[in-house]
């Protein structure tokens, strides 16, 4: 079985990034976010620890993705503002918002996903 990665094309051009212009990963207070999330469903330490683990994973992933500098600045700022609306902010909320934005760009024909062999 062959592995494939997705390469994104916009306006017929391969998206390439300029790390010098990359958007910085926002700083969110994951502890506050996770405590509030846990409190909403009964206050479990297990929920807090699972939430914190996922927040840390997403933060690392976002640092890698944002270093390419290929995501739209307006979308990044909009998703950052949306993510800050929850207590402390959330990396998971930030990624969710970006995924919706990318999906909308694909649906609007502004972005195409083309499978290419994984190197």
URWO-V902192 format. One line per field, one symbol per residue. ss: DSSP state (H for helix, E for strand, - for the rest). psi: psi as a letter, one per 20 degrees, with the letter a starting at -180 (. if undefined). burial: I if it has 9 or more other C-alpha atoms within 8 Angstrom, else O. Layout:
BEGIN
ss = ???
psi = ???
burial = ???
END
This chain:
BEGIN
ss = ---EEEEEEE--EE----HHH--------HHHHHHHHHHH----HHHHHHHHHHHHHHHHHHHHHH------HHHHHHHHHHH-------HHHHHHHHHHHHHHHHH----EEEEEE--
psi = ppqqqpppppkjqppqrnhhjqpqpqoqnhggghgggghhkilphggghgggggggghggghggghihkiqpgggggghggghihqohrphghgggghghggghhghijipqpppqpp.
burial = OOOOOOIIIIOOOOIOIIOOOIIOOOOIIIIIIIIIIIIOOOIIOOIIOOIIOIIOOIIOOIIOOIIIIIOOOOIIOOIIOIIIOIIIIIIIIIIOIIOOIIOOIIOOOIIIIOOOOOO
END
